[in-house]
Amino acid sequence: MTQGAITSYREAYATLARIAGELESGDADLDRVLPLLEEARIAYAACRERLEAVRSVLAGDWADDGDDPDEDEEDDE
């Protein structure tokens, strides 16, 4: 999997869950561990990027565009 192949948070999260399951089960032979860890690193980065974007929006960074709905209500009075 390349970073460009990850299309959504859900897909990246599913990739992490699959890799974790494979590593925890002990079914992954030693030659497969390094590629799995690289795939997990890419999926984790995609998840982290999307979570940070949501945190930014929730923190109000998106609201700095000057459109304050409370100001509109005050103008109507």
PDB file of N, CA, C and O in Angstrom:
ATOM      1  N   MET A   1       0.852  -1.179   0.000  1.00  0.00           N
ATOM      2  CA  MET A   1       0.000   0.000   0.000  1.00  0.00           C
ATOM      3  C   MET A   1       0.891   1.233   0.000  1.00  0.00           C
ATOM      4  O   MET A   1       1.847   1.314   0.771  1.00  0.00           O
ATOM      5  N   THR A   2       0.580   2.185  -0.858  1.00  0.00           N
ATOM      6  CA  THR A   2       1.290   3.452  -0.837  1.00  0.00           C
ATOM      7  C   THR A   2       0.381   4.490  -0.226  1.00  0.00           C
ATOM      8  O   THR A   2      -0.831   4.292  -0.140  1.00  0.00           O
ATOM      9  N   GLN A   3       0.962   5.598   0.200  1.00  0.00           N
ATOM     10  CA  GLN A   3       0.152   6.622   0.862  1.00  0.00           C
ATOM     11  C   GLN A   3      -0.948   7.125  -0.055  1.00  0.00           C
ATOM     12  O   GLN A   3      -2.035   7.454   0.419  1.00  0.00           O
ATOM     13  N   GLY A   4      -0.696   7.192  -1.348  1.00  0.00           N
ATOM     14  CA  GLY A   4      -1.710   7.632  -2.288  1.00  0.00           C
ATOM     15  C   GLY A   4      -2.872   6.663  -2.405  1.00  0.00           C
ATOM     16  O   GLY A   4      -3.956   7.047  -2.843  1.00  0.00           O
ATOM     17  N   ALA A   5      -2.659   5.402  -2.017  1.00  0.00           N
ATOM     18  CA  ALA A   5      -3.709   4.399  -2.125  1.00  0.00           C
ATOM     19  C   ALA A   5      -4.722   4.500  -0.985  1.00  0.00           C
ATOM     20  O   ALA A   5      -5.823   3.963  -1.102  1.00  0.00           O
ATOM     21  N   ILE A   6      -4.382   5.168   0.100  1.00  0.00           N
ATOM     22  CA  ILE A   6      -5.313   5.312   1.219  1.00  0.00           C
ATOM     23  C   ILE A   6      -6.290   6.419   0.869  1.00  0.00           C
ATOM     24  O   ILE A   6      -5.902   7.566   0.643  1.00  0.00           O
ATOM     25  N   THR A   7      -7.570   6.054   0.828  1.00  0.00           N
ATOM     26  CA  THR A   7      -8.568   7.026   0.389  1.00  0.00           C
ATOM     27  C   THR A   7      -9.413   7.584   1.519  1.00  0.00           C
ATOM     28  O   THR A   7     -10.092   8.595   1.341  1.00  0.00           O
ATOM     29  N   SER A   8      -9.383   6.941   2.681  1.00  0.00           N
ATOM     30  CA  SER A   8     -10.228   7.430   3.761  1.00  0.00           C
ATOM     31  C   SER A   8      -9.646   7.046   5.111  1.00  0.00           C
ATOM     32  O   SER A   8      -8.776   6.181   5.216  1.00  0.00           O
ATOM     33  N   TYR A   9     -10.152   7.714   6.138  1.00  0.00           N
ATOM     34  CA  TYR A   9      -9.761   7.383   7.506  1.00  0.00           C
ATOM     35  C   TYR A   9     -10.153   5.938   7.811  1.00  0.00           C
ATOM     36  O   TYR A   9      -9.380   5.185   8.403  1.00  0.00           O
ATOM     37  N   ARG A  10     -11.352   5.569   7.404  1.00  0.00           N
ATOM     38  CA  ARG A  10     -11.853   4.220   7.673  1.00  0.00           C
ATOM     39  C   ARG A  10     -10.938   3.164   7.060  1.00  0.00           C
ATOM     40  O   ARG A  10     -10.648   2.148   7.691  1.00  0.00           O
ATOM     41  N   GLU A  11     -10.488   3.401   5.841  1.00  0.00           N
ATOM     42  CA  GLU A  11      -9.592   2.458   5.170  1.00  0.00           C
ATOM     43  C   GLU A  11      -8.258   2.361   5.912  1.00  0.00           C
ATOM     44  O   GLU A  11      -7.737   1.264   6.112  1.00  0.00           O
ATOM     45  N   ALA A  12      -7.711   3.495   6.317  1.00  0.00           N
ATOM     46  CA  ALA A  12      -6.441   3.505   7.042  1.00  0.00           C
ATOM     47  C   ALA A  12      -6.580   2.804   8.384  1.00  0.00           C
ATOM     48  O   ALA A  12      -5.698   2.045   8.786  1.00  0.00           O
ATOM     49  N   TYR A  13      -7.686   3.058   9.077  1.00  0.00           N
ATOM     50  CA  TYR A  13      -7.925   2.426  10.375  1.00  0.00           C
ATOM     51  C   TYR A  13      -8.065   0.910  10.212  1.00  0.00           C
ATOM     52  O   TYR A  13      -7.538   0.142  11.017  1.00  0.00           O
ATOM     53  N   ALA A  14      -8.773   0.490   9.173  1.00  0.00           N
ATOM     54  CA  ALA A  14      -8.939  -0.945   8.906  1.00  0.00           C
ATOM     55  C   ALA A  14      -7.593  -1.594   8.610  1.00  0.00           C
ATOM     56  O   ALA A  14      -7.344  -2.730   9.016  1.00  0.00           O
ATOM     57  N   THR A  15      -6.735  -0.882   7.909  1.00  0.00           N
ATOM     58  CA  THR A  15      -5.394  -1.389   7.631  1.00  0.00           C
ATOM     59  C   THR A  15      -4.624  -1.592   8.927  1.00  0.00           C
ATOM     60  O   THR A  15      -3.978  -2.622   9.119  1.00  0.00           O
ATOM     61  N   LEU A  16      -4.695  -0.604   9.815  1.00  0.00           N
ATOM     62  CA  LEU A  16      -4.015  -0.734  11.111  1.00  0.00           C
ATOM     63  C   LEU A  16      -4.564  -1.908  11.919  1.00  0.00           C
ATOM     64  O   LEU A  16      -3.797  -2.651  12.531  1.00  0.00           O
ATOM     65  N   ALA A  17      -5.873  -2.079  11.924  1.00  0.00           N
ATOM     66  CA  ALA A  17      -6.484  -3.182  12.665  1.00  0.00           C
ATOM     67  C   ALA A  17      -6.060  -4.531  12.093  1.00  0.00           C
ATOM     68  O   ALA A  17      -5.775  -5.466  12.841  1.00  0.00           O
ATOM     69  N   ARG A  18      -6.021  -4.630  10.768  1.00  0.00           N
ATOM     70  CA  ARG A  18      -5.609  -5.878  10.128  1.00  0.00           C
ATOM     71  C   ARG A  18      -4.166  -6.214  10.476  1.00  0.00           C
ATOM     72  O   ARG A  18      -3.850  -7.356  10.810  1.00  0.00           O
ATOM     73  N   ILE A  19      -3.297  -5.221  10.397  1.00  0.00           N
ATOM     74  CA  ILE A  19      -1.881  -5.443  10.695  1.00  0.00           C
ATOM     75  C   ILE A  19      -1.691  -5.815  12.157  1.00  0.00           C
ATOM     76  O   ILE A  19      -0.926  -6.725  12.476  1.00  0.00           O
ATOM     77  N   ALA A  20      -2.385  -5.113  13.043  1.00  0.00           N
ATOM     78  CA  ALA A  20      -2.285  -5.429  14.474  1.00  0.00           C
ATOM     79  C   ALA A  20      -2.726  -6.864  14.726  1.00  0.00           C
ATOM     80  O   ALA A  20      -2.078  -7.584  15.485  1.00  0.00           O
ATOM     81  N   GLY A  21      -3.810  -7.286  14.105  1.00  0.00           N
ATOM     82  CA  GLY A  21      -4.291  -8.655  14.266  1.00  0.00           C
ATOM     83  C   GLY A  21      -3.281  -9.677  13.784  1.00  0.00           C
ATOM     84  O   GLY A  21      -3.049 -10.701  14.427  1.00  0.00           O
ATOM     85  N   GLU A  22      -2.689  -9.382  12.643  1.00  0.00           N
ATOM     86  CA  GLU A  22      -1.700 -10.312  12.091  1.00  0.00           C
ATOM     87  C   GLU A  22      -0.466 -10.403  12.990  1.00  0.00           C
ATOM     88  O   GLU A  22       0.054 -11.493  13.226  1.00  0.00           O
ATOM     89  N   LEU A  23      -0.005  -9.267  13.484  1.00  0.00           N
ATOM     90  CA  LEU A  23       1.176  -9.279  14.356  1.00  0.00           C
ATOM     91  C   LEU A  23       0.876  -9.932  15.703  1.00  0.00           C
ATOM     92  O   LEU A  23       1.705 -10.672  16.233  1.00  0.00           O
ATOM     93  N   GLU A  24      -0.300  -9.661  16.255  1.00  0.00           N
ATOM     94  CA  GLU A  24      -0.666 -10.233  17.550  1.00  0.00           C
ATOM     95  C   GLU A  24      -0.891 -11.740  17.480  1.00  0.00           C
ATOM     96  O   GLU A  24      -0.646 -12.453  18.453  1.00  0.00           O
ATOM     97  N   SER A  25      -1.350 -12.219  16.342  1.00  0.00           N
ATOM     98  CA  SER A  25      -1.626 -13.651  16.214  1.00  0.00           C
ATOM     99  C   SER A  25      -0.353 -14.477  16.116  1.00  0.00           C
ATOM    100  O   SER A  25      -0.357 -15.681  16.376  1.00  0.00           O
ATOM    101  N   GLY A  26       0.731 -13.818  15.740  1.00  0.00           N
ATOM    102  CA  GLY A  26       1.988 -14.539  15.578  1.00  0.00           C
ATOM    103  C   GLY A  26       2.096 -15.230  14.231  1.00  0.00           C
ATOM    104  O   GLY A  26       3.045 -15.978  13.995  1.00  0.00           O
ATOM    105  N   ASP A  27       1.129 -14.991  13.332  1.00  0.00           N
ATOM    106  CA  ASP A  27       1.143 -15.630  12.017  1.00  0.00           C
ATOM    107  C   ASP A  27       2.122 -14.985  11.042  1.00  0.00           C
ATOM    108  O   ASP A  27       2.511 -15.613  10.058  1.00  0.00           O
ATOM    109  N   ALA A  28       2.521 -13.754  11.298  1.00  0.00           N
ATOM    110  CA  ALA A  28       3.429 -13.064  10.385  1.00  0.00           C
ATOM    111  C   ALA A  28       4.848 -13.586  10.596  1.00  0.00           C
ATOM    112  O   ALA A  28       5.391 -13.510  11.698  1.00  0.00           O
ATOM    113  N   ASP A  29       5.444 -14.120   9.518  1.00  0.00           N
ATOM    114  CA  ASP A  29       6.817 -14.565   9.679  1.00  0.00           C
ATOM    115  C   ASP A  29       7.738 -13.346   9.674  1.00  0.00           C
ATOM    116  O   ASP A  29       7.340 -12.254   9.270  1.00  0.00           O
ATOM    117  N   LEU A  30       8.936 -13.546  10.114  1.00  0.00           N
ATOM    118  CA  LEU A  30       9.872 -12.446  10.326  1.00  0.00           C
ATOM    119  C   LEU A  30      10.114 -11.630   9.056  1.00  0.00           C
ATOM    120  O   LEU A  30      10.299 -10.415   9.134  1.00  0.00           O
ATOM    121  N   ASP A  31      10.114 -12.273   7.897  1.00  0.00           N
ATOM    122  CA  ASP A  31      10.345 -11.558   6.642  1.00  0.00           C
ATOM    123  C   ASP A  31       9.187 -10.636   6.287  1.00  0.00           C
ATOM    124  O   ASP A  31       9.354  -9.714   5.489  1.00  0.00           O
ATOM    125  N   ARG A  32       8.025 -10.870   6.863  1.00  0.00           N
ATOM    126  CA  ARG A  32       6.851 -10.047   6.567  1.00  0.00           C
ATOM    127  C   ARG A  32       6.698  -8.886   7.555  1.00  0.00           C
ATOM    128  O   ARG A  32       5.953  -7.948   7.274  1.00  0.00           O
ATOM    129  N   VAL A  33       7.372  -8.922   8.686  1.00  0.00           N
ATOM    130  CA  VAL A  33       7.177  -7.909   9.723  1.00  0.00           C
ATOM    131  C   VAL A  33       7.581  -6.513   9.245  1.00  0.00           C
ATOM    132  O   VAL A  33       6.825  -5.562   9.443  1.00  0.00           O
ATOM    133  N   LEU A  34       8.727  -6.369   8.637  1.00  0.00           N
ATOM    134  CA  LEU A  34       9.175  -5.041   8.205  1.00  0.00           C
ATOM    135  C   LEU A  34       8.206  -4.411   7.192  1.00  0.00           C
ATOM    136  O   LEU A  34       7.845  -3.246   7.362  1.00  0.00           O
ATOM    137  N   PRO A  35       7.773  -5.129   6.152  1.00  0.00           N
ATOM    138  CA  PRO A  35       6.774  -4.538   5.247  1.00  0.00           C
ATOM    139  C   PRO A  35       5.467  -4.185   5.958  1.00  0.00           C
ATOM    140  O   PRO A  35       4.838  -3.177   5.639  1.00  0.00           O
ATOM    141  N   LEU A  36       5.061  -5.008   6.915  1.00  0.00           N
ATOM    142  CA  LEU A  36       3.838  -4.704   7.667  1.00  0.00           C
ATOM    143  C   LEU A  36       4.000  -3.424   8.474  1.00  0.00           C
ATOM    144  O   LEU A  36       3.088  -2.599   8.531  1.00  0.00           O
ATOM    145  N   LEU A  37       5.158  -3.261   9.093  1.00  0.00           N
ATOM    146  CA  LEU A  37       5.392  -2.050   9.890  1.00  0.00           C
ATOM    147  C   LEU A  37       5.430  -0.804   9.009  1.00  0.00           C
ATOM    148  O   LEU A  37       4.961   0.257   9.422  1.00  0.00           O
ATOM    149  N   GLU A  38       5.971  -0.915   7.828  1.00  0.00           N
ATOM    150  CA  GLU A  38       5.980   0.226   6.900  1.00  0.00           C
ATOM    151  C   GLU A  38       4.558   0.564   6.457  1.00  0.00           C
ATOM    152  O   GLU A  38       4.189   1.736   6.383  1.00  0.00           O
ATOM    153  N   GLU A  39       3.770  -0.453   6.164  1.00  0.00           N
ATOM    154  CA  GLU A  39       2.374  -0.238   5.787  1.00  0.00           C
ATOM    155  C   GLU A  39       1.606   0.398   6.947  1.00  0.00           C
ATOM    156  O   GLU A  39       0.776   1.282   6.734  1.00  0.00           O
ATOM    157  N   ALA A  40       1.881  -0.048   8.159  1.00  0.00           N
ATOM    158  CA  ALA A  40       1.226   0.517   9.342  1.00  0.00           C
ATOM    159  C   ALA A  40       1.641   1.967   9.551  1.00  0.00           C
ATOM    160  O   ALA A  40       0.815   2.794   9.937  1.00  0.00           O
ATOM    161  N   ARG A  41       2.896   2.286   9.303  1.00  0.00           N
ATOM    162  CA  ARG A  41       3.372   3.668   9.457  1.00  0.00           C
ATOM    163  C   ARG A  41       2.620   4.601   8.518  1.00  0.00           C
ATOM    164  O   ARG A  41       2.227   5.699   8.911  1.00  0.00           O
ATOM    165  N   ILE A  42       2.422   4.169   7.289  1.00  0.00           N
ATOM    166  CA  ILE A  42       1.711   4.980   6.300  1.00  0.00           C
ATOM    167  C   ILE A  42       0.241   5.153   6.697  1.00  0.00           C
ATOM    168  O   ILE A  42      -0.305   6.254   6.615  1.00  0.00           O
ATOM    169  N   ALA A  43      -0.387   4.066   7.123  1.00  0.00           N
ATOM    170  CA  ALA A  43      -1.795   4.127   7.531  1.00  0.00           C
ATOM    171  C   ALA A  43      -1.953   5.002   8.771  1.00  0.00           C
ATOM    172  O   ALA A  43      -2.907   5.774   8.870  1.00  0.00           O
ATOM    173  N   TYR A  44      -1.023   4.883   9.716  1.00  0.00           N
ATOM    174  CA  TYR A  44      -1.078   5.701  10.932  1.00  0.00           C
ATOM    175  C   TYR A  44      -0.947   7.185  10.582  1.00  0.00           C
ATOM    176  O   TYR A  44      -1.662   8.020  11.136  1.00  0.00           O
ATOM    177  N   ALA A  45      -0.045   7.509   9.671  1.00  0.00           N
ATOM    178  CA  ALA A  45       0.137   8.909   9.259  1.00  0.00           C
ATOM    179  C   ALA A  45      -1.141   9.457   8.629  1.00  0.00           C
ATOM    180  O   ALA A  45      -1.502  10.612   8.856  1.00  0.00           O
ATOM    181  N   ALA A  46      -1.827   8.626   7.837  1.00  0.00           N
ATOM    182  CA  ALA A  46      -3.079   9.064   7.210  1.00  0.00           C
ATOM    183  C   ALA A  46      -4.145   9.308   8.272  1.00  0.00           C
ATOM    184  O   ALA A  46      -4.871  10.300   8.207  1.00  0.00           O
ATOM    185  N   CYS A  47      -4.241   8.410   9.248  1.00  0.00           N
ATOM    186  CA  CYS A  47      -5.213   8.594  10.340  1.00  0.00           C
ATOM    187  C   CYS A  47      -4.892   9.848  11.136  1.00  0.00           C
ATOM    188  O   CYS A  47      -5.781  10.647  11.431  1.00  0.00           O
ATOM    189  N   ARG A  48      -3.637  10.020  11.480  1.00  0.00           N
ATOM    190  CA  ARG A  48      -3.230  11.170  12.279  1.00  0.00           C
ATOM    191  C   ARG A  48      -3.522  12.485  11.541  1.00  0.00           C
ATOM    192  O   ARG A  48      -3.983  13.454  12.146  1.00  0.00           O
ATOM    193  N   GLU A  49      -3.254  12.507  10.246  1.00  0.00           N
ATOM    194  CA  GLU A  49      -3.509  13.711   9.443  1.00  0.00           C
ATOM    195  C   GLU A  49      -4.997  14.076   9.463  1.00  0.00           C
ATOM    196  O   GLU A  49      -5.353  15.243   9.625  1.00  0.00           O
ATOM    197  N   ARG A  50      -5.849  13.083   9.300  1.00  0.00           N
ATOM    198  CA  ARG A  50      -7.289  13.347   9.292  1.00  0.00           C
ATOM    199  C   ARG A  50      -7.794  13.756  10.675  1.00  0.00           C
ATOM    200  O   ARG A  50      -8.649  14.635  10.788  1.00  0.00           O
ATOM    201  N   LEU A  51      -7.272  13.125  11.723  1.00  0.00           N
ATOM    202  CA  LEU A  51      -7.663  13.502  13.081  1.00  0.00           C
ATOM    203  C   LEU A  51      -7.233  14.929  13.408  1.00  0.00           C
ATOM    204  O   LEU A  51      -7.986  15.678  14.030  1.00  0.00           O
ATOM    205  N   GLU A  52      -6.039  15.301  12.996  1.00  0.00           N
ATOM    206  CA  GLU A  52      -5.574  16.663  13.236  1.00  0.00           C
ATOM    207  C   GLU A  52      -6.423  17.685  12.491  1.00  0.00           C
ATOM    208  O   GLU A  52      -6.669  18.776  13.005  1.00  0.00           O
ATOM    209  N   ALA A  53      -6.871  17.345  11.293  1.00  0.00           N
ATOM    210  CA  ALA A  53      -7.744  18.248  10.541  1.00  0.00           C
ATOM    211  C   ALA A  53      -9.067  18.443  11.274  1.00  0.00           C
ATOM    212  O   ALA A  53      -9.577  19.561  11.350  1.00  0.00           O
ATOM    213  N   VAL A  54      -9.621  17.367  11.810  1.00  0.00           N
ATOM    214  CA  VAL A  54     -10.877  17.471  12.563  1.00  0.00           C
ATOM    215  C   VAL A  54     -10.662  18.279  13.838  1.00  0.00           C
ATOM    216  O   VAL A  54     -11.486  19.126  14.180  1.00  0.00           O
ATOM    217  N   ARG A  55      -9.564  18.025  14.541  1.00  0.00           N
ATOM    218  CA  ARG A  55      -9.269  18.794  15.762  1.00  0.00           C
ATOM    219  C   ARG A  55      -9.167  20.283  15.456  1.00  0.00           C
ATOM    220  O   ARG A  55      -9.644  21.119  16.223  1.00  0.00           O
ATOM    221  N   SER A  56      -8.547  20.599  14.342  1.00  0.00           N
ATOM    222  CA  SER A  56      -8.403  21.992  13.945  1.00  0.00           C
ATOM    223  C   SER A  56      -9.763  22.643  13.732  1.00  0.00           C
ATOM    224  O   SER A  56      -9.997  23.769  14.172  1.00  0.00           O
ATOM    225  N   VAL A  57     -10.650  21.933  13.059  1.00  0.00           N
ATOM    226  CA  VAL A  57     -11.993  22.462  12.823  1.00  0.00           C
ATOM    227  C   VAL A  57     -12.742  22.613  14.142  1.00  0.00           C
ATOM    228  O   VAL A  57     -13.390  23.632  14.382  1.00  0.00           O
ATOM    229  N   LEU A  58     -12.653  21.605  14.985  1.00  0.00           N
ATOM    230  CA  LEU A  58     -13.363  21.659  16.262  1.00  0.00           C
ATOM    231  C   LEU A  58     -12.801  22.737  17.186  1.00  0.00           C
ATOM    232  O   LEU A  58     -13.519  23.267  18.034  1.00  0.00           O
ATOM    233  N   ALA A  59     -11.532  23.057  17.023  1.00  0.00           N
ATOM    234  CA  ALA A  59     -10.911  24.093  17.846  1.00  0.00           C
ATOM    235  C   ALA A  59     -11.336  25.487  17.394  1.00  0.00           C
ATOM    236  O   ALA A  59     -11.054  26.477  18.068  1.00  0.00           O
ATOM    237  N   GLY A  60     -12.008  25.558  16.262  1.00  0.00           N
ATOM    238  CA  GLY A  60     -12.525  26.837  15.805  1.00  0.00           C
ATOM    239  C   GLY A  60     -11.681  27.519  14.755  1.00  0.00           C
ATOM    240  O   GLY A  60     -11.977  28.654  14.381  1.00  0.00           O
ATOM    241  N   ASP A  61     -10.648  26.874  14.267  1.00  0.00           N
ATOM    242  CA  ASP A  61      -9.801  27.486  13.245  1.00  0.00           C
ATOM    243  C   ASP A  61     -10.592  27.812  11.986  1.00  0.00           C
ATOM    244  O   ASP A  61     -10.273  28.778  11.292  1.00  0.00           O
ATOM    245  N   TRP A  62     -11.605  27.034  11.684  1.00  0.00           N
ATOM    246  CA  TRP A  62     -12.424  27.266  10.501  1.00  0.00           C
ATOM    247  C   TRP A  62     -13.359  28.451  10.696  1.00  0.00           C
ATOM    248  O   TRP A  62     -13.848  29.012   9.715  1.00  0.00           O
ATOM    249  N   ALA A  63     -13.620  28.845  11.936  1.00  0.00           N
ATOM    250  CA  ALA A  63     -14.565  29.915  12.226  1.00  0.00           C
ATOM    251  C   ALA A  63     -13.939  31.297  12.111  1.00  0.00           C
ATOM    252  O   ALA A  63     -14.638  32.295  12.284  1.00  0.00           O
ATOM    253  N   ASP A  64     -12.668  31.387  11.828  1.00  0.00           N
ATOM    254  CA  ASP A  64     -11.981  32.676  11.735  1.00  0.00           C
ATOM    255  C   ASP A  64     -12.201  33.356  10.389  1.00  0.00           C
ATOM    256  O   ASP A  64     -11.457  34.267  10.028  1.00  0.00           O
ATOM    257  N   ASP A  65     -13.209  32.925   9.646  1.00  0.00           N
ATOM    258  CA  ASP A  65     -13.453  33.516   8.335  1.00  0.00           C
ATOM    259  C   ASP A  65     -14.324  34.771   8.412  1.00  0.00           C
ATOM    260  O   ASP A  65     -14.666  35.347   7.379  1.00  0.00           O
ATOM    261  N   GLY A  66     -14.683  35.198   9.615  1.00  0.00           N
ATOM    262  CA  GLY A  66     -15.437  36.427   9.783  1.00  0.00           C
ATOM    263  C   GLY A  66     -16.938  36.247   9.819  1.00  0.00           C
ATOM    264  O   GLY A  66     -17.660  37.202  10.105  1.00  0.00           O
ATOM    265  N   ASP A  67     -17.424  35.067   9.542  1.00  0.00           N
ATOM    266  CA  ASP A  67     -18.862  34.809   9.572  1.00  0.00           C
ATOM    267  C   ASP A  67     -19.265  34.349  10.956  1.00  0.00           C
ATOM    268  O   ASP A  67     -19.179  33.160  11.263  1.00  0.00           O
ATOM    269  N   ASP A  68     -19.701  35.266  11.793  1.00  0.00           N
ATOM    270  CA  ASP A  68     -20.138  34.934  13.145  1.00  0.00           C
ATOM    271  C   ASP A  68     -21.656  34.983  13.163  1.00  0.00           C
ATOM    272  O   ASP A  68     -22.234  36.064  13.049  1.00  0.00           O
ATOM    273  N   PRO A  69     -22.321  33.829  13.306  1.00  0.00           N
ATOM    274  CA  PRO A  69     -23.788  33.810  13.271  1.00  0.00           C
ATOM    275  C   PRO A  69     -24.405  34.654  14.373  1.00  0.00           C
ATOM    276  O   PRO A  69     -25.512  35.160  14.187  1.00  0.00           O
ATOM    277  N   ASP A  70     -23.750  34.830  15.502  1.00  0.00           N
ATOM    278  CA  ASP A  70     -24.279  35.661  16.579  1.00  0.00           C
ATOM    279  C   ASP A  70     -24.334  37.127  16.173  1.00  0.00           C
ATOM    280  O   ASP A  70     -25.242  37.851  16.583  1.00  0.00           O
ATOM    281  N   GLU A  71     -23.369  37.570  15.369  1.00  0.00           N
ATOM    282  CA  GLU A  71     -23.366  38.957  14.912  1.00  0.00           C
ATOM    283  C   GLU A  71     -24.557  39.230  14.008  1.00  0.00           C
ATOM    284  O   GLU A  71     -25.143  40.310  14.073  1.00  0.00           O
ATOM    285  N   ASP A  72     -24.930  38.261  13.156  1.00  0.00           N
ATOM    286  CA  ASP A  72     -26.067  38.436  12.258  1.00  0.00           C
ATOM    287  C   ASP A  72     -27.359  38.601  13.049  1.00  0.00           C
ATOM    288  O   ASP A  72     -28.210  39.408  12.675  1.00  0.00           O
ATOM    289  N   GLU A  73     -27.521  37.850  14.135  1.00  0.00           N
ATOM    290  CA  GLU A  73     -28.726  37.950  14.944  1.00  0.00           C
ATOM    291  C   GLU A  73     -28.815  39.311  15.610  1.00  0.00           C
ATOM    292  O   GLU A  73     -29.909  39.862  15.728  1.00  0.00           O
ATOM    293  N   GLU A  74     -27.686  39.874  16.052  1.00  0.00           N
ATOM    294  CA  GLU A  74     -27.674  41.177  16.693  1.00  0.00           C
ATOM    295  C   GLU A  74     -28.039  42.269  15.715  1.00  0.00           C
ATOM    296  O   GLU A  74     -28.686  43.246  16.091  1.00  0.00           O
ATOM    297  N   ASP A  75     -27.629  42.119  14.446  1.00  0.00           N
ATOM    298  CA  ASP A  75     -27.928  43.136  13.430  1.00  0.00           C
ATOM    299  C   ASP A  75     -29.414  43.164  13.126  1.00  0.00           C
ATOM    300  O   ASP A  75     -29.942  44.213  12.755  1.00  0.00           O
ATOM    301  N   ASP A  76     -30.108  42.032  13.274  1.00  0.00           N
ATOM    302  CA  ASP A  76     -31.525  41.969  12.956  1.00  0.00           C
ATOM    303  C   ASP A  76     -32.396  42.656  14.001  1.00  0.00           C
ATOM    304  O   ASP A  76     -33.542  43.006  13.717  1.00  0.00           O
ATOM    305  N   GLU A  77     -31.866  42.852  15.207  1.00  0.00           N
ATOM    306  CA  GLU A  77     -32.674  43.408  16.292  1.00  0.00           C
ATOM    307  C   GLU A  77     -32.800  44.886  16.227  1.00  0.00           C
ATOM    308  O   GLU A  77     -33.454  45.487  17.079  1.00  0.00           O
TER     309      GLU A  77
END
